[in-house]
Amino acid sequence: MAERSTAAVDVADNSGDEPLTAKADQSTADGVANNRERDTERDEAQESGGAEDPGTKASPPELHSGHKLARRYRLEDCVTRLDGFSSWRAVDEKLRRAVGVHLLPADHSRARSVLAAARSSALLGDPRFVQVLDAVEENDLVYVVHEWLPDAAELTTLLSSGPLEPHDAYQMVSQVSAAMAAAHREGLAHLRLNPNAVLRTSSGQWRIRGLAVNAALRGISSDTPQRTDTESIGALLYASLTQRWPYEDDAYGLAGLPKDVGLIAPDQVRAGVHRGLSELAMRALANDGATASRHESPCTTPEELVKAIGEMPRIRPPEPAFTAPPEYQRTTYQQGTYGRPAPPAGTTQAVPSPPPPLQSRTGKALKWGVSALLIAALGLGSWQLADALMERGGQADDTNQTQTTDDGNDKSDDETKPAKPLTVAGAQEYVAKGAAQAPEDVAKTYDGDNSTYWRTLSFTDGPDMNPAYKPGVGIVYDLGSAQTLSTASIGLEFVGDHTTVSLYATDSMSSSTPISSMQKLGTVTTSGNSATVKTDKAVKTRYVLVWFTALPPAPGDEFSNPGYKQAVTDVKFTG
């Protein structure tokens, strides 16, 4: 299997009828719903104050609801028409799902940059971003097709009802910062990261839309893209904590700060704001050390912001509120006869006496018969008990006879012990041959946060790794001391056939130790989003290698070849 980086895949122009489709995360793109985008002219003016280069406006194509692109994408509803381009909600009739479409005339001054930005964004293939599915020039039109998330809500909508809870704000800034750090490592920037571009799905995952594309559509550029995106993340956190936009102008349905006051900390704007998150927002928004007297050094890149978040104490979700059961209500039927109301207070009601019991010859005969049977049963039981005692006494007298338990379950010291979680003290990539994958992300596989992960590069020759080029990819974990290992539970990001993972016991974390000298503990092949590897026998080891030898195909369809890859979200060991 040949290896390729997701940042180096070529996407060619498609001049035929069928569009070129890039990588897509299919798990969140299914379903059709009317979830409007909200990039409006008013937001443009409020965000930038008219500083954007308007570009050369071209006449928009004459399109209407029902028009079909590439004999596949049927336009349904125009959600934005601005500056020579339009955005639509459409239906992909081939895959029967809703999609979003950006449309420009091919002679628009920004058409080339939009195509380039869309194709670069598609190559990233990170599920934390809304995926670009197509980027095509056809019939004097340039169009970009992207995911449409029917179950997602914009941060703008969420903030309309009030600020976020501290845990929700923490999750938002953590996931958005980590995603943007990964994008900048691949040379991609957003430059329009605002509350309209950040979505929360029904599962609680935060997604970012418009990576590189939104800025290209509006002709935005920056000499310091990392600083721009970091400050935007700080503004998102500030708004999430205070329900205020951290500038003087109102924007995105949020009131700005009072004029001539300057940038003040969120915990000074609103009571009860989490102090650590308030500090983090100011570090991302601080310019030229203006607030250094109170805060630590400013964060100028998403990577620095991720590091600052990692140094904070984890913010746990709020405990579920306990609802007391309703008090028991007495009814009047407890005082009176069922089916009739109770008598008035102070009234004495006669209680009817029960009828005398019936005495008959049949009843007497039945009573005597039952008594006789009980007496016979007691006698038979006494005789059997005495006989059993006599036999046991005889066995006790025989010193040569071996005693066993009656139920056959001879309890010994080999009783099954409950599984004990093992702590990971450290980890590093194991590189048997070729290049490393993502050594800087190894710690994300045991940080307790399943939204972060370590991801392999993309491979092109099939699910099975090519031993001549790269026999496998994996991570060595340090358990701190020699431990008895029984199970490894591995969370996976990509679902698909042929994910094969094995466990090896090794004597160090070094990649110089060949796998042939390690002890293989177990292996499993799965098609789901997790793998559980049980050891074939109890082995005591300090270092454990989690080793992948087959990877599933990356998300995509018949129009793209994204290769084979896998990502590990969390690894847990038990002994």
N, C-alpha and C positions, 0 to 999 in steps of 0.2 A: 504494500500500500504506500503510495507516494504521499508526502505531506505537503500541505499548502497552507499558508496563513490566510485568514479570512480578510486580511487587508490587501491581498495581492491577487484577487481573482478578477479576471477580465470579463466585462459584460459588453457584448457587441451590440451594435445597432441592429434593429429588426426591421427590415424593409418589406417583409411579407405581410399577409393578412393577420397572422397569429402574433400576439404581442409577446415580448420577452418578459418572463416573470422571475423576479428575484426571490430571495429567501423570505419566508413568511412563517410566523408562529401560528399554526392552524388551530391550536387549542382555544384561543380567544377570539378568532375571527369568524367562527361559525355563528349562524343566526342572523336574521334580518330584522332591524328595528330602526325607528326614526330617531337617531341620536344626533342632533344638529351640532355642527361646529360653530364656534362663536367668534371667529376672527372678523370683526366688523370695522367699518371705517372709523367709528368713534374710538374704538380701542387703539387703532393705529395712531390717531392724533393725540390721545391721552398718554400713550406710552412714550412716544418719541418727540412730541411737540413739533411735528412736521419736519424733523431733521433728516428724514430718509430721502435718498435720491429717488425721485419719482420714476426715472427711466423714460425711455421712449415709448409712449403709449401707442399700441396698435389697436385696430378695430377688432373687437372680440368676434369670434365666429358666430354665425347664426345657428345657435343650438337651442333645443327645446326639450321638454320632458318627453321621453319615449325615444329620443335619438339613440342609436346604438353605435358604439365604438368597437372596431375590430370584430364585428359580428358577435360580440360577447358581452360588453358592458353597456347596459341599458340605463340611461340617465333618468333619474326620478325627480329630484328636487334640488334646485339651485339654492345653496346656503350662503354663498358669498359671490359678489360680482364687484371687482375692485381693480383699478389701475391696469386694465387690459387683460386680466385673467379672471377666471371664474372657478368656483369650487362647487361640487355636486355630491349629493348622495346618489349612489347608483346600485345596480344589482348585477352581480356576475352570474349570468345565466348558465354558464358551464358548470360552476361549482355551487350554484344556488345559495349565494350568501350576499350580504350587503357589503359594499366597499365604498370608499371615498375617492373622488377623482378631481385633480387639479388640471385645468385646461388653459393653454396659451396658444396664440397663433405662432406658427413656426418662425415668422419674421419678427417676433417680439424681441426687443433688445436683451431680455433676460432668458430667453428660451434655452440657449446653450448652457448657461450657468445652472439653470433649473435641472436640466437633464443630467449634468455632471454631478450635482449635489444629490439627486435622487438615486443615481446608481452607486455612488459612494456610500450613502446611507443603507442601501439594500445589502451591500457586501458585509456590513457589520454583523447582521444576523443576531443581534442581542434582543432577547424577548422582553427586556424592560422598556424597549422602544416600540411604538406603533410601527409595524413593518411596512416598507415600500414593496409592493407586489409587482408593479410594472413601471417602466420608464421608456416611453416610445415616442418617436416622431413618425407621423403617418398622415397623408392627405392634408398637407399644410397645417397640421395640428401637432402640438406637443402635449402629451398628457401623462400624468403621474398618478398611478393607482395605489392606494394604500388601504390598510385595514380599517374597518369600521367596527367599533366596540359598542354593541347595543347595551351592555350591562354596566358601562362605565359612567362616572359622573365627574365633571370638571371641578377643579379646585374652586373656581369662581362660584359654582352652584353650592358647593359645600359651605363656603364662607358666607353665603347670603343668610344663613340661619344662625351664625355666630362663629367664634373662633374654635379651632380644633382642640380636642383634649390633648394634654401633654404627650401621651403615648402615641396618638395618631400623628401629631406634629413631628415627633421623634422618628417614627417610621417613614414619614414622607421625606424628611431631609436626609435620612440615612440612605434610602433607596435611590432618590434622585441624585445625590452626590456620588454614590458608587457607580451609577449608570453613566453619568457625565464624565467621571474619571476614566472609565473604560472607553468611552467615545473619543476623548482627547488623546488617549494612548494610540488610537488608530488615526489620529490627525483630523478628527471631525469635531465641529463645534455647532452649537445650536443658535446662539445670538438672539433668539426671541423666546427665551424661557420665561413665560408669564403664567398666571393662573389659568388661562385658557388652554395652555399646552400641557398641563399636568392633570392626569386622570386617575381616579381610584376605581378599581373594578369591584364587583360584588364580593370577591374573595379577599379584599383588603390589599391587593397588590397595586402599587403605583406605577403608571405607565407614562411615557413621555412621547408626544407626537410632534412631527414637524422637524426632526433632527436635520439640520443643514438646509432642508427644502424650504421651510417657511422664510428663512432669511434670504435665500436666493430668489424666491417669488417677489420679495419686497425690496430687493437690491441692497440689503444690509451687509456690511462688512465691518471688521474690527482689526486693528493692529495688535490688540491684546485679547484674543478670543477666550483664553482661560480665565483671565481676570473678569471679563464681561459675564461669562456664564457663572462664575463663582458669586459675583455680586447679585446676579439674578436669583440664585438659590437662596442667598441671604434675604432678599426681598420676599421670596415665597415663604420662608420661615417666619419672617417678621409679620407678614399678613396673617399667617395661620395662627400666631399667638395673640394678635391684638385686634384682628379684623379691621386693620388700618393699612393703607399703602404708605411705605416709608419715605414718601416724597411729598412735596407741597401740593401737587396736582392730584385730583381724584382720578381713579382709574379702576377698571374692571369691577365696577359696582362698589368700590371701597372708597371711603373718605380718606383724603390725604392728611398729613400732619399739619398742625397750625403753622402759619407763615411766620418767618423770622425767628423760629425756635431752633431750627436745625435738627439734626438726627439725634433723637433721644432713645434710650434703651427701651425695649418692649415692657420690662417690668416697671418702668416709670409711666408708661402709657396706660396700662391696665393692671388692676390688682390681681394677685394670685397667679401671675405668669411664672412658669418654671424658670428659676434663676440660671441654671446651666444652659437651657435653650436660648434664653435671652442673651447670654454672653456669646453663644455661638453665632446668633444672628448678627450681632454687632461686629464680630471678628470677620464675618464674610462681607459686611457692608462697609467696614472701616476703610477710609482712603487716606493715604499719606501719613498714617499714624496719628490721625487727628484725635482718636479716642484711646490712644495707647496709655494714657494716664490711669484709666480704670481697667481696661481690658488687656488681655495678652496680645501677642503679635497678631496682625491681621492674617487671614487666610486668603491667598491670592490665586490659588488653583483648586479645582475640585479634589485633587489628590490630597492636598493639605487639609481640606475640609473633612475628607474621609478619615484622615489620621486624627484630627481633633475630635470627631465624633467617637472614634474608637477609644479615646482616652477618657470619655465621659462615663460615669456610672450608668448602667443600663436602666432605662425607664420602663417599668413593668406596667402592663395593662391594669386598669382599675378592677377591683374585686366586684363580682356581680352582686347587685343589691338583693338582699333577702326580703321577700314579701311575706308578711305574717298572714296566716290563714284567717278568714273572717270569723268573728265570734259566733259561737253556737246560739241560735235563736230558739227559744222555747215557743211552743205552740199551744193553743187552747186544748188540743186533743189529748194532751197529757193529763189534764184534769178531769175531763169528761169521758164518756164512752166514745170509742172510735166511730166517727161518722156523724156525731151529734155535738152541738156546742156545749161548753161547760156551763153549769148553773151559775146564776149570779152569786157574787160574794156574800157570805153570811147565810146562804141557804143550805140546809142540811138535806142531803139526798139519801134516800134509802138504798142500801146495797143489797141486791138480791142474793139469797143464800144458795150455794150450789146444790144440785139435786143429790139425794142419797145414792151411794154406789149400789150397783146392781149385784145381787148375790144369786148365783145359780149353781146348779150341779155341774154344768160344764166348766164354769170358772174355777170351782173347787178342784175338779179333776185335773185341770191344766196346771194349777198351782202345785198339787202334790206330784204330778209327773215331772215338772221342772226341778223340784227339790230332789227327787230321786236321782235324776241324771247328774245333778251337781255332786251329790254324795258319791256316786259311782266314779265320776271323773277325779274327785279328790283322792279316792282310794287307789285308782290306777296310777295317778301321778306319784303318790307316796311310794308305791312299790317300785316304779321305775327309778325314782331318785335313790332309794335304798340300794337297788341293784347296781346303779352307776357308782355309788360310793364304795360298794364292796369291790367292784372291778378296779377302781383307782387305787384302793388300798393294796390289792394284790400286785398291781404294777409297781407301787412304791417299794414293796418288799423285794422285788426282783432288781438287784443292783446292776445286773448286766444288760438291762433294757434301756434303750435310748428314748428320751422324752422329746416330743415335738409339740408345737402349738396346734390347737384344734383347727384353726383357719388356714393353715399352710403358709401364712405370711410371716416368715422368720425375719424380724427386723434386725438390721445390723448397722454398722457404721457407714454403710454405703448408701444411706438415704440421699435422695436428690436434694441438693442445696439450691436456694433461690439464686437467680442470676444477679451478679453484682456489676454495676457500671464501672468501667475503668476510665481513669482520667488520662487525657492526652497532654503530655508535657511539651511536645514540640513536633514539628514535621518538616520535611523538605522533599522536593521532587526527586524521583529516581530516574535518571537518564541513562538507559542502557546503550543507546546509540542515537546519533543525530542531535537535533536541537531540543532545547527545553520547551515546555508548553507555556505555563504561566506561573513561574516560581514565586512571584510577588503575591499571588492569591491563595497560596497553600493554606494559610491560617484561616481563611474563610470557610474551610470545610469542617472546622471544629469550634467555631465561634458561637454556636448556639442560635445563629440566625439563619433560617433556611431560605432567606431571600438573597443571600450572598453565595457565591460559588467560585470554584476553580474550574476552568474550562480548557479542554484540549484544543489544539489547532484542527483544521479541516484536512481530511485525507481523501484521496480520489480513487483508489484502486479497489474499493469494496469494504465490507464490514470487517473482514479478518486482516489483522496487521501483517505486513510483509516482513518476515524475520530478517531478510537480507538488508532491508533499509532501516526498519524500526520494529523490533520484536514486540514492543508494547509501550504503554505509558502508565505512570502511576506515581504514588506518593508513599514514602516511608514515615511511619508514625512512631514516636517515642512515648512509651507508657510510663516513663519515669523510673521504673524498676522492673525486675522480672515478674511477670504476672501470668496466671493461668488463663488462657484465652479460650473462649467457647464460641462466640458469635461476633460478627461484624455486620452492622446495619448501615447501608450506604444509600443516601438520598440522591436521585438522579434528576437532571433538568430536562433531558430530551427523552421522549418515549419512542420506542421502536424496537424491532427485532434485532437480535444478535448483539446485545450488550453482554459481553463475557468478562467476568471479573474473578480474580483468584486472590487468595491470601498466602503469604509466605512469611515464615519466621526467619529473621536474619540477625546477624551479630553486630550490626552498626547501621548508621544512617547513610553511609557513603555509597555512591553509585559505583564505586570500584569493585564492590563485592558482586561477583557474577550470580545470576539467578540459579545457575546449575548447582551452586554450592549451598543454596538455601533449602529449607525444609518446607515443602508445600503442605498447607493446612487444609485447603478446600477450594472449590470453585463452583460457580453458578452462572447460568445464562438466563437473562430475563428480557422481557419486552415492555415492562412497566416503568414507573418512575421511582422504583427503589429496588435494591438487591440485598438479600440476607444471605451471608455466607457463614455456614456452620463448619467448625473444624471437624476433621475426620476422627480425631482423638485429642485428648487433653494434652496440651503442650504449654510449657512455661517459657515465655520469651519476653524481652523488653522491647524489641523493635519488630514492627509488623509492616510488611509491604502490601499495599492494595494495588493490584496490577491488572490493567485492562488490556486484553488482547483482541477484542472485537468491539466495534462502535456502531451505533445505529445511524441511519441516514439523517442528515439535518433537515429541519422543516423546509418545505418547498413543494413544488409540483413538477409536472412533466416539462415545463418550459425552463426550468433552471436545474443546475447541477451543483448544489451547495456542498456536496461531499459528505463525509462521515465524521461525526464528532460526538463528544459527550461532555457533560459538566457535572461535577459533584457538589451538591449543596451542603450536605452534612454527613459526617461519619461518626458512628457510636460503637464502642467496643464493650462487650460484657464478658465476665469471667465466671 
